[in-house]
Amino acid sequence: MKTKKDILFLCQYFYPEYISSATLPYDVALALVKAGFSISVLCGYPKEYNHHGEVPLDETREGIEIHRVKYLQSHRGNFAGRLINYFSFTLAILARLPSFRDYKAVIVYSTPPILPLLASWASQLFGVKMVFVCYDVYPEIAYMTGSIDRAGFIGKIMHFINKSVYRRAIRVVALSSEMKDYLTRHRDLHGSGQVVVIPNWYKESGILETSKSYLNEKFAGLNPMDNFVVSYFGNMGVCQDLETVLGAIRRLRCDCGVKFLFAGHGSKLDQLRMVIQMERLTNVIVYDFLHGEDFHDAMVISGAFLVSMHKQLVGLAVPSKTYSYMNAGKPVIAIMDTETDIARDLLANRAGYVVEVGAVDRLVEAIIEMRDNVPLRHEFGRNIRQIFLSKFTTDRCTAQYVEMMKEVLGGS
């Protein structure tokens, strides 16, 4: 009888892609290999989020067997394009379904939202133990953002998928306590220990080197000696509230001491650029995704960071960019509901501000207060760095995955 390998990862994005949906599974896979597990990955062939050029379809990297499949990759800026990507990738993985029987367990991610159904089938057909990592809660997140209709065909498909996935998943990973609470209330779970909270993380990089970062030509005009730079990095999509931030940018357009920096990707990036151009907002600069030295320098010149999420999405998503901010040791302004783990951490530890969505006046006040009160800014920075070191480093969070998988496979 053929000996089964331990764990198969199913995810659309993986190494060498640079977005968090790729780097986080890679970190978990590395931790599991170091813990002695045999690991394989079935993922999509990189395109949009890759700056390494051509990569092989199959390779072994640091003990991880990576198998990449090619699929149709349309523009993700519109709903139709995302649907094409989702179904094309899932169908490509479906062709590999018989190979799932070679593994004891499968770790599957919630993006694309139809992908977990294949892991559910593997559980039913081959007895593979299924772990479902819930980055975003579907279909509710699509309802709240207006992407799909509650009574529509796609919504009905998602309800069918959820019924199968949550019934067969031996563990469901939620990213926060509010997400666990939501799943506990709205999903048919089969045990109190089925949902576990393991937050996302960021690689600990030590104190940022500040000596000459502001000399980076890319950031001309953003010298922190002359400006208080408020930065937003990462995804700018349907989950993020940018209107409140734009309101503050408009209010502060004549304040030469405050500048805004945006860098990332998402469906709202082009809209943001259009508004800035049409309204001639000169106190804000927008870049695409930043890497390496450019990202480091952008973090260094920043005086504070912004993270946002629409109020109705509490429990449905968690903005992971927050942990890179915490690592930098600088204050965070969270534009979101106070009933989130991120808001609770900021408020309980005097590490930043929590502003309600739409509260432009309060956001402007918070920015001005941090600009003018240097001791407070440093206090917030020290406190937020301590939160990061105690809760959100790569080693701490991936160790929780290792312990979970030891429990899952302990009897196999």
PAKE-209239 format. One line per field, with one value per residue (C-alpha): y, z, x; residue number from 1; residue in one letter. Coordinates in steps of 0.05 Angstrom, whole numbers, plus 32768, in hexadecimal, padded with zeros to 4 digits. Example, Ala and Ser with C-alpha at 12.3 -4.5 7.8 and 13.67 -1.06 7.14 Angstrom:
BEGIN
yy <- (7FA6 / 7FEB);
zz <- (809C / 808F);
xx <- (80F6 / 8111);
resi <- (1 / 2);
resn <- (A / S);
***
This chain:
BEGIN
yy <- (8000 / 8044 / 8070 / 80B1 / 80F4 / 8120 / 8161 / 817F / 81CB / 81E4 / 822F / 825B / 8283 / 826A / 8276 / 829F / 82CC / 8306 / 8314 / 82FC / 82C6 / 82A6 / 82B6 / 829F / 8258 / 8254 / 8266 / 8230 / 81FC / 820D / 8207 / 81C3 / 81A9 / 81BE / 8199 / 8159 / 8157 / 8144 / 817E / 8188 / 81C4 / 81C8 / 8211 / 823E / 8253 / 8299 / 82D4 / 8315 / 8314 / 82FA / 831E / 82E0 / 82D2 / 828C / 8255 / 8209 / 81E6 / 81B6 / 81C2 / 81B1 / 81EE / 81E8 / 81A3 / 81B9 / 8196 / 81CC / 81BA / 81F4 / 81F2 / 8223 / 8241 / 827C / 82BC / 82F6 / 833D / 833B / 8382 / 836E / 8338 / 8313 / 830E / 82F2 / 82BE / 82A7 / 82A0 / 827B / 8247 / 823E / 8230 / 8202 / 81D9 / 81D2 / 81B8 / 818A / 8164 / 8153 / 813B / 80F0 / 8103 / 811C / 80D4 / 80D3 / 8101 / 80FB / 8142 / 817E / 81C8 / 81F1 / 823C / 8264 / 8287 / 8277 / 8268 / 822B / 8209 / 81EB / 81C0 / 8196 / 818A / 8177 / 8144 / 8128 / 811F / 80FB / 80D0 / 80C0 / 80CD / 8107 / 8134 / 817A / 81BB / 81FA / 823D / 8274 / 82B4 / 82D1 / 82BA / 82AB / 82B8 / 82ED / 8318 / 8319 / 832C / 8365 / 8382 / 837C / 8349 / 8317 / 8313 / 82EC / 82C9 / 82BE / 827E / 828A / 8295 / 8252 / 822F / 824D / 8236 / 81F0 / 81F3 / 820C / 81D5 / 81A1 / 81C4 / 81D2 / 818D / 816A / 8199 / 817D / 81C2 / 8208 / 823F / 8284 / 82C2 / 82E5 / 82DC / 8303 / 82D5 / 8298 / 82B6 / 82C2 / 827B / 825E / 8284 / 827A / 8236 / 81EF / 81D8 / 8193 / 81A3 / 81DB / 81D0 / 81D0 / 821A / 8232 / 8279 / 8281 / 82C9 / 82DB / 82F7 / 831B / 830A / 832C / 8359 / 8380 / 83CC / 83F0 / 8410 / 845A / 8478 / 8488 / 846A / 84AE / 84B9 / 8484 / 84AA / 8485 / 84AB / 84F1 / 8524 / 84F6 / 8506 / 84F7 / 8532 / 855F / 8535 / 8508 / 84CE / 84A4 / 8463 / 842D / 83ED / 83AE / 839C / 83D3 / 83A9 / 83A3 / 8395 / 83D4 / 8418 / 844D / 8483 / 8496 / 849C / 84C6 / 84F3 / 8500 / 850B / 8540 / 8562 / 8564 / 8577 / 85BC / 85A2 / 859F / 8577 / 8538 / 850A / 84C8 / 848C / 8452 / 8413 / 83D0 / 83B0 / 83A3 / 83B8 / 83FE / 8411 / 842E / 8452 / 8472 / 848A / 84A7 / 84CE / 84EA / 8500 / 851E / 8544 / 8557 / 853D / 854D / 8532 / 84E9 / 84BA / 8476 / 843B / 83F4 / 83BC / 83CC / 8398 / 8392 / 83D2 / 83FD / 83DF / 83E4 / 842E / 843C / 841E / 8448 / 848B / 847C / 849D / 8475 / 8440 / 8437 / 83F7 / 83F6 / 83C7 / 83D4 / 83D0 / 839A / 836B / 835F / 8314 / 8309 / 8320 / 8338 / 8369 / 8345 / 8383 / 8399 / 8369 / 8388 / 83CB / 83AF / 8393 / 83D8 / 83F3 / 842F / 8444 / 8428 / 844A / 8414 / 842B / 83F3 / 83DA / 83D8 / 8390 / 8374 / 8355 / 838B / 83C4 / 83A3 / 839B / 83E4 / 8400 / 83D1 / 83DE / 8428 / 8417 / 8441 / 845B / 843A / 8465 / 8453 / 844C / 8490 / 84B8 / 84E6 / 851B / 84E8 / 84CD / 8513 / 8520 / 84DF / 84EF / 8536 / 851E / 84EB / 851D / 8550 / 8522 / 84FF / 84DE / 84C0 / 84A7 / 8484 / 8466 / 844A / 842F / 840B / 83ED / 83D4 / 83B4 / 838E / 8375 / 835B / 8337 / 8316 / 82FF / 8306 / 82EE / 82B7 / 8286 / 8290 / 8289 / 8251 / 822A / 8229 / 8208 / 81D4 / 81C3 / 81C0 / 8190 / 8164 / 815D / 8151 / 811B / 8100 / 80C3 / 80B3);
zz <- (8000 / 7FEC / 8027 / 802B / 8031 / 806A / 8050 / 800E / 800A / 7FDB / 7FCC / 7F8F / 7FA1 / 7FBB / 7FB4 / 7F91 / 7F92 / 7FC3 / 7FDB / 8021 / 8003 / 7FE9 / 801F / 805A / 8040 / 802D / 8075 / 8090 / 8060 / 8075 / 80BF / 80B3 / 808C / 80C5 / 80F5 / 80CD / 80A2 / 8058 / 8031 / 7FEA / 7FCC / 7F92 / 7F7C / 7F40 / 7F11 / 7F24 / 7EF7 / 7F14 / 7F57 / 7F41 / 7F34 / 7F2E / 7EE4 / 7ECB / 7F00 / 7EF6 / 7EFA / 7F2C / 7F5D / 7FA3 / 7FCD / 8015 / 801B / 7FFE / 7FBF / 7F95 / 7F5B / 7F33 / 7F02 / 7EC9 / 7EC3 / 7EA4 / 7EC9 / 7EB7 / 7ED3 / 7F1D / 7F1F / 7F0D / 7F26 / 7EE3 / 7EE1 / 7F28 / 7F17 / 7EDA / 7F06 / 7F3D / 7F10 / 7EE2 / 7F1C / 7F40 / 7F01 / 7EF7 / 7F3E / 7F34 / 7EFF / 7F36 / 7F68 / 7F64 / 7F7E / 7FBF / 7FD7 / 7FE0 / 801D / 8064 / 8068 / 803D / 8051 / 8024 / 8022 / 8018 / 7FD9 / 7FA6 / 7FCD / 7FA4 / 7FAE / 7FF3 / 7FD3 / 7FB3 / 7FF7 / 8011 / 7FDA / 7FEA / 8032 / 801D / 7FE6 / 8003 / 804E / 804A / 8088 / 8074 / 8094 / 807A / 8082 / 807F / 8067 / 8051 / 8062 / 8023 / 800A / 803F / 802C / 7FE4 / 7FFA / 8025 / 7FEE / 7FBA / 7F90 / 7F8D / 7F9C / 7FD9 / 7FB0 / 7F74 / 7F57 / 7F71 / 7FB8 / 7FB5 / 7F9D / 7FD7 / 800A / 7FED / 7FF0 / 8038 / 804F / 8034 / 804B / 8093 / 809B / 8086 / 809F / 80DC / 80EC / 80D4 / 80DE / 80EC / 80EA / 8127 / 8161 / 813E / 8101 / 812E / 814F / 810B / 80F3 / 8134 / 812C / 80E1 / 80CE / 80E0 / 8108 / 8124 / 8162 / 8190 / 817D / 8132 / 812A / 8143 / 8140 / 8121 / 810A / 80CE / 80D9 / 80BD / 80BB / 80F5 / 80D8 / 8113 / 8119 / 80D7 / 80BF / 80B6 / 80A1 / 8057 / 8044 / 8036 / 7FFF / 7FD4 / 7F94 / 7F8F / 7FCC / 7FB9 / 7FDD / 8018 / 8043 / 808B / 80A4 / 8080 / 807E / 80AA / 807B / 8085 / 805D / 8044 / 8028 / 800D / 7FEF / 7FD9 / 7FC8 / 7FD8 / 8022 / 802E / 803F / 8019 / 801A / 8062 / 8050 / 8012 / 803E / 806B / 802E / 8015 / 8059 / 805E / 8017 / 802D / 8068 / 804D / 808A / 807A / 803E / 802D / 800C / 7FED / 7FD0 / 7FBF / 7F92 / 7F8C / 7F68 / 7F88 / 7F75 / 7F31 / 7F50 / 7F83 / 7F4E / 7F26 / 7F61 / 7F71 / 7F2A / 7F21 / 7F63 / 7F5C / 7FA0 / 7FA7 / 7FEE / 7FDA / 7FB2 / 7F99 / 7F84 / 7F6E / 7F9C / 7FBA / 7FC5 / 7FE8 / 7FF5 / 7FDB / 800C / 8044 / 8035 / 8030 / 8075 / 8091 / 8078 / 8093 / 80D4 / 80DB / 80B5 / 80A0 / 809E / 808C / 8086 / 807A / 80B9 / 809E / 8093 / 80DC / 80E4 / 8099 / 808B / 80AF / 808E / 8095 / 8081 / 80C9 / 80E0 / 80B3 / 80D1 / 8117 / 8105 / 80F0 / 8136 / 8120 / 8133 / 810D / 80FF / 80F6 / 80D0 / 80E6 / 811B / 8163 / 8169 / 8145 / 8160 / 813D / 815D / 81A1 / 819E / 818A / 81C0 / 81F9 / 81EE / 81DA / 8197 / 8167 / 8158 / 8144 / 8118 / 8101 / 80B7 / 809D / 80D8 / 80AF / 80E5 / 8117 / 80E5 / 80D7 / 8122 / 812D / 80F4 / 810E / 8156 / 8142 / 8116 / 814E / 818A / 817F / 81C5 / 81BC / 8177 / 8193 / 81CC / 819B / 8171 / 81AA / 81C1 / 817D / 8171 / 81B3 / 819D / 815D / 8181 / 81B2 / 8181 / 8137 / 8123 / 80F0 / 8122 / 8155 / 8123 / 80F8 / 8138 / 8144 / 8100 / 8111 / 8153 / 8130 / 80FB / 812F / 814F / 810C / 80F7 / 813C / 8133 / 80EB);
xx <- (8000 / 801A / 8030 / 8009 / 802B / 8015 / 7FF7 / 7FE1 / 7FD7 / 7FA1 / 7FA8 / 7FA3 / 7FE2 / 8025 / 806F / 808B / 804E / 8054 / 800E / 7FFA / 7FCD / 800D / 8040 / 8016 / 800A / 8053 / 8067 / 8039 / 8054 / 809C / 808A / 8069 / 80A5 / 80D3 / 80A5 / 80AF / 8071 / 8074 / 8054 / 803B / 8019 / 7FE7 / 7FE1 / 7FD8 / 800F / 8026 / 8017 / 7FFD / 8022 / 8066 / 80A6 / 80D2 / 80C2 / 80B6 / 80B3 / 80AD / 806B / 8089 / 80C1 / 80D8 / 80EA / 8103 / 80E4 / 80A0 / 8088 / 8066 / 8039 / 801E / 7FE4 / 7FD6 / 7F91 / 7F6D / 7F81 / 7F54 / 7F57 / 7F43 / 7F2A / 7EE3 / 7EB4 / 7EB1 / 7EFD / 7F00 / 7ECB / 7EF3 / 7F31 / 7F0C / 7EEA / 7F25 / 7F55 / 7F24 / 7F18 / 7F63 / 7F69 / 7F2C / 7F54 / 7F86 / 7F51 / 7F65 / 7FAB / 7F8C / 7F86 / 7FD2 / 7FCE / 7FB7 / 7F9E / 7F90 / 7F95 / 7F68 / 7F5F / 7F1F / 7F37 / 7F1C / 7EDC / 7EC8 / 7F0C / 7EFC / 7EC6 / 7EFD / 7F1D / 7ED8 / 7ED1 / 7F16 / 7F00 / 7EC1 / 7EE1 / 7F26 / 7F20 / 7F51 / 7F4F / 7F3B / 7F52 / 7F2F / 7F53 / 7F1E / 7F3F / 7EFC / 7EB6 / 7E8E / 7E59 / 7E4A / 7E86 / 7E6D / 7E27 / 7E3F / 7E6B / 7E34 / 7E5B / 7E22 / 7DD8 / 7DC0 / 7D8B / 7DB8 / 7DD5 / 7E1C / 7E02 / 7DDD / 7E1C / 7E44 / 7E11 / 7E16 / 7E62 / 7E62 / 7E34 / 7E64 / 7EA4 / 7E90 / 7E72 / 7EB3 / 7EE9 / 7F0C / 7F26 / 7F12 / 7F46 / 7F28 / 7F55 / 7F37 / 7F08 / 7ED1 / 7ED7 / 7ED2 / 7E94 / 7E75 / 7E82 / 7E69 / 7E27 / 7E1D / 7E3A / 7E24 / 7E61 / 7E6A / 7E93 / 7EAA / 7EF2 / 7EE7 / 7EF6 / 7F3B / 7F55 / 7F99 / 7FA7 / 7FD1 / 8017 / 8053 / 809D / 80C1 / 80F7 / 8112 / 8114 / 8111 / 8151 / 8141 / 8184 / 817B / 8138 / 8119 / 814D / 812A / 8119 / 80D7 / 80BE / 80D6 / 80AB / 809C / 80D9 / 80C1 / 80EA / 80B8 / 8079 / 804F / 8043 / 8004 / 8008 / 7FD9 / 7FF6 / 7FD8 / 7F94 / 7F64 / 7F28 / 7EDE / 7EEA / 7F12 / 7EF3 / 7F1A / 7EE4 / 7EF4 / 7F3E / 7F2E / 7F05 / 7F41 / 7F6E / 7F3E / 7F3B / 7F87 / 7F96 / 7FAF / 7FD7 / 801E / 8034 / 800B / 8014 / 7FF2 / 8013 / 7FED / 800D / 7FED / 7FBB / 7F70 / 7F32 / 7F30 / 7F77 / 7F65 / 7F28 / 7F55 / 7F85 / 7F4B / 7F30 / 7F75 / 7F7F / 7F39 / 7F3B / 7F84 / 7F96 / 7FE0 / 7FE9 / 7FE6 / 8012 / 7FFC / 8028 / 801C / 8033 / 8077 / 80AF / 80F1 / 8117 / 80DE / 80AD / 80DF / 80EC / 80A1 / 8097 / 80D1 / 80B7 / 8071 / 805C / 801C / 7FF6 / 7FAD / 7F84 / 7F3B / 7F00 / 7EB6 / 7E8C / 7E5E / 7E99 / 7EA9 / 7EB5 / 7EBA / 7F02 / 7F41 / 7F72 / 7FB5 / 7FDE / 7FD5 / 800C / 8040 / 802E / 8036 / 807A / 8090 / 8082 / 8059 / 8012 / 7FD6 / 7F94 / 7F5F / 7F21 / 7EF3 / 7EC3 / 7EDB / 7EC3 / 7F00 / 7F3F / 7F69 / 7F41 / 7F43 / 7F8E / 7F99 / 7F6B / 7F80 / 7FCA / 7FCB / 7FE8 / 7FBE / 7F79 / 7F37 / 7F0B / 7EC5 / 7EB9 / 7EA2 / 7EBE / 7EEA / 7EEF / 7F09 / 7F3B / 7F56 / 7F5C / 7F83 / 7FB3 / 7FC0 / 7FC8 / 7FFD / 8021 / 8025 / 8030 / 8072 / 8076 / 8031 / 8044 / 8082 / 805A / 8027 / 8060 / 8081 / 803F / 802B / 806F / 8066 / 8021 / 8041 / 8079 / 804A / 8015 / 8022 / 8068 / 8070 / 808D / 8055 / 801C / 8037 / 8047 / 7FFC / 7FF2 / 8026 / 8004 / 7FC0 / 7FDA / 7FFB / 7FB6 / 7F94 / 7FC5 / 7FD5 / 7FAA / 7FBE);
resi <- (1 / 2 / 3 / 4 / 5 / 6 / 7 / 8 / 9 / 10 / 11 / 12 / 13 / 14 / 15 / 16 / 17 / 18 / 19 / 20 / 21 / 22 / 23 / 24 / 25 / 26 / 27 / 28 / 29 / 30 / 31 / 32 / 33 / 34 / 35 / 36 / 37 / 38 / 39 / 40 / 41 / 42 / 43 / 44 / 45 / 46 / 47 / 48 / 49 / 50 / 51 / 52 / 53 / 54 / 55 / 56 / 57 / 58 / 59 / 60 / 61 / 62 / 63 / 64 / 65 / 66 / 67 / 68 / 69 / 70 / 71 / 72 / 73 / 74 / 75 / 76 / 77 / 78 / 79 / 80 / 81 / 82 / 83 / 84 / 85 / 86 / 87 / 88 / 89 / 90 / 91 / 92 / 93 / 94 / 95 / 96 / 97 / 98 / 99 / 100 / 101 / 102 / 103 / 104 / 105 / 106 / 107 / 108 / 109 / 110 / 111 / 112 / 113 / 114 / 115 / 116 / 117 / 118 / 119 / 120 / 121 / 122 / 123 / 124 / 125 / 126 / 127 / 128 / 129 / 130 / 131 / 132 / 133 / 134 / 135 / 136 / 137 / 138 / 139 / 140 / 141 / 142 / 143 / 144 / 145 / 146 / 147 / 148 / 149 / 150 / 151 / 152 / 153 / 154 / 155 / 156 / 157 / 158 / 159 / 160 / 161 / 162 / 163 / 164 / 165 / 166 / 167 / 168 / 169 / 170 / 171 / 172 / 173 / 174 / 175 / 176 / 177 / 178 / 179 / 180 / 181 / 182 / 183 / 184 / 185 / 186 / 187 / 188 / 189 / 190 / 191 / 192 / 193 / 194 / 195 / 196 / 197 / 198 / 199 / 200 / 201 / 202 / 203 / 204 / 205 / 206 / 207 / 208 / 209 / 210 / 211 / 212 / 213 / 214 / 215 / 216 / 217 / 218 / 219 / 220 / 221 / 222 / 223 / 224 / 225 / 226 / 227 / 228 / 229 / 230 / 231 / 232 / 233 / 234 / 235 / 236 / 237 / 238 / 239 / 240 / 241 / 242 / 243 / 244 / 245 / 246 / 247 / 248 / 249 / 250 / 251 / 252 / 253 / 254 / 255 / 256 / 257 / 258 / 259 / 260 / 261 / 262 / 263 / 264 / 265 / 266 / 267 / 268 / 269 / 270 / 271 / 272 / 273 / 274 / 275 / 276 / 277 / 278 / 279 / 280 / 281 / 282 / 283 / 284 / 285 / 286 / 287 / 288 / 289 / 290 / 291 / 292 / 293 / 294 / 295 / 296 / 297 / 298 / 299 / 300 / 301 / 302 / 303 / 304 / 305 / 306 / 307 / 308 / 309 / 310 / 311 / 312 / 313 / 314 / 315 / 316 / 317 / 318 / 319 / 320 / 321 / 322 / 323 / 324 / 325 / 326 / 327 / 328 / 329 / 330 / 331 / 332 / 333 / 334 / 335 / 336 / 337 / 338 / 339 / 340 / 341 / 342 / 343 / 344 / 345 / 346 / 347 / 348 / 349 / 350 / 351 / 352 / 353 / 354 / 355 / 356 / 357 / 358 / 359 / 360 / 361 / 362 / 363 / 364 / 365 / 366 / 367 / 368 / 369 / 370 / 371 / 372 / 373 / 374 / 375 / 376 / 377 / 378 / 379 / 380 / 381 / 382 / 383 / 384 / 385 / 386 / 387 / 388 / 389 / 390 / 391 / 392 / 393 / 394 / 395 / 396 / 397 / 398 / 399 / 400 / 401 / 402 / 403 / 404 / 405 / 406 / 407 / 408 / 409 / 410 / 411 / 412);
resn <- (M / K / T / K / K / D / I / L / F / L / C / Q / Y / F / Y / P / E / Y / I / S / S / A / T / L / P / Y / D / V / A / L / A / L / V / K / A / G / F / S / I / S / V / L / C / G / Y / P / K / E / Y / N / H / H / G / E / V / P / L / D / E / T / R / E / G / I / E / I / H / R / V / K / Y / L / Q / S / H / R / G / N / F / A / G / R / L / I / N / Y / F / S / F / T / L / A / I / L / A / R / L / P / S / F / R / D / Y / K / A / V / I / V / Y / S / T / P / P / I / L / P / L / L / A / S / W / A / S / Q / L / F / G / V / K / M / V / F / V / C / Y / D / V / Y / P / E / I / A / Y / M / T / G / S / I / D / R / A / G / F / I / G / K / I / M / H / F / I / N / K / S / V / Y / R / R / A / I / R / V / V / A / L / S / S / E / M / K / D / Y / L / T / R / H / R / D / L / H / G / S / G / Q / V / V / V / I / P / N / W / Y / K / E / S / G / I / L / E / T / S / K / S / Y / L / N / E / K / F / A / G / L / N / P / M / D / N / F / V / V / S / Y / F / G / N / M / G / V / C / Q / D / L / E / T / V / L / G / A / I / R / R / L / R / C / D / C / G / V / K / F / L / F / A / G / H / G / S / K / L / D / Q / L / R / M / V / I / Q / M / E / R / L / T / N / V / I / V / Y / D / F / L / H / G / E / D / F / H / D / A / M / V / I / S / G / A / F / L / V / S / M / H / K / Q / L / V / G / L / A / V / P / S / K / T / Y / S / Y / M / N / A / G / K / P / V / I / A / I / M / D / T / E / T / D / I / A / R / D / L / L / A / N / R / A / G / Y / V / V / E / V / G / A / V / D / R / L / V / E / A / I / I / E / M / R / D / N / V / P / L / R / H / E / F / G / R / N / I / R / Q / I / F / L / S / K / F / T / T / D / R / C / T / A / Q / Y / V / E / M / M / K / E / V / L / G / G / S);
***
